Structures are given as C-alpha cells and as structure tokens.
C-alpha cells in the first residue's frame, strides 16, 4: 500500500492509546501483538485488523470507549480496516472493492444467471429433460454433460484459487515476515489449531458481545457449523471426484455412500450455521459493526446458505421432476460462490490464518518490532 487511508490513521491512533494502557492484553491476540511494536506501519495495522476476531470484549471493557473524548472503538475500527484490506490486496486490482457495498446483489445475480444458463442449455438440447425424472448413475449429467460441467466449474474454481493465492501473497508481503523468523512447522501447526478452535472468538474466555453486555458463545458455535460444514461439502466433492475418475462410479450416489453422507452433514452445517450468523449479526451492537461492508458480509453468508439449502433439496428430490431446476439452481449457487470468493468475506478466513501464522511466529521467537 502506497498511502495511508483515513481508517488506518484512526487505527494507528487507537493502537497508540491502547499500547499506553494495555488493560485488554489478556482478551485476544491483537493486544499482545500490538505490544510488540512501538510504531505501526500500514502492514502492521492490516495484520492486527485481520488478527481481530471482532468479539467486542475490548469495547465493553475499555474505559476510553465512547462517549469518552478518546473515543476508542477498536472492534469497529479494525472491522473497517479489515474490509479495506480485502480490497487493497485483491487480485486483479481492477476488481477491488466491487463487492463491498453490493455483495449480496452481485452474488445473487451471478447465481441466478448461471442457473438460467444451465436451464437454457438443457432446453436447447432437449426440453423434455428439464422436468423429466432421471434416476441411476449419470442422472445429473443428462441435464448437462459431465465434461461441460467440469470445464465450466473447473475454470471458475481455478480462477478463484489463483486470485486467492495472489491476494494472500500480497498480504503476507505487506505485513512482513518477522526478522530472524521463518514460517516453521510449529507456527503453522499452532495457527491451524487456533483457527480450528476459533481460539480468539471468546472475548477472554466469556464469549462474544452482542446486543447487550451479556456475552455468549453463539457466534463461535455458528462459525464452527459454517466452517466445518464447508469443509465437509468440499470433502464430499473431492471423494465424488475420486469415485468418478478412479472407480468409474457416476453420481448420484446412494444415501449411505460416503459423498452423500459427507455432503448431507456439510449441507446441514451450511444451513444452520449461516442462518445463525445472520441472526447473530442482526443482534449485534451497531457500535461494533462496519455498516459499509454489510452487503459483502451478507452476500457471502447468503451464498453459503443457498448452496446448502439447494444441495439438501436436490438430495431429497433428485428422483422427482424437480431435479432439473434444483440442480441448475444449486450449480448456480456454487458458481457464484467460486467467483466471489477472492473479493468477498471468504478471504477474511485466509487472511486471518496468515495473521495467526505471523502471530505464532512472533510468540515463538519473542520478537519485538
């Protein structure tokens, strides 16, 4: 980043105040990481912003929070800085910030456009296929050939991976690898453990703050359901790919088959988790929220929910005339999820993991900035 934005100036001011106070050092990883620095570069501030899990504990505990004249609101300030970092490191840069305000609209348009394309593809080839009853191996591919599906969605997935790698590469370079430390296996393992447990989403051990001063673990629970639901769905797709190419077995599979079991558990997670996250977001204290990136946040959660609900509906109704439209809608949601991944809320998990690796390195080596 070449110039400091207004929110980074505010983050610098708050970190300077917090570094003088240090009352909140036991709440999460942000404050111990902050204490390792006497001054803050833009990369440092983006690192701290992505290390923050937005539990809200420091806002509630802070003696300088509004209406104090110091007006210290670390969760909201770092939330805005975090959202700006997604745009700052996005690849290609021309797409930076596209989803910040209109994430939900763009995601839904992409999903329904792809669904319409698939439906149109089926109608042009054979209109009777759309509402026909198709069962047995290869039933899904009567709507669209397997090779066409692989080409279309493989390209979208490959693009998402390349864009994410380039974005994270820029983020890692900007936050700077600690002098004298490398991303060793111990640091990476610690980051995996911290991310898998959502260790810092607990406000010092009591939970997240929402609409009042009573902390709960609701957000942590729903984050777990969403995260592991996504991983289970990814695992289901991976196993189905192995079945198809190495065992010669075509989808759809029986209810007891591993891809269906994994996908069903993942689908439940992607329905309950995102629903809970949306409700938790609605209940949060507005003072903690970044209003500008609300559309981006909701867009990502909505795509996860739409992927889960259409996948479960497809599983339940795959032997009925509804299979064709449901398959098109499900594939549309998956396509939209892929192409919006590098520019929406999905990247926060990737950047946060990188920040956790950096934090683990600093702790292991006892470094001071």
Beta strands, then each sheet from edge to edge (+ up, - down):
end
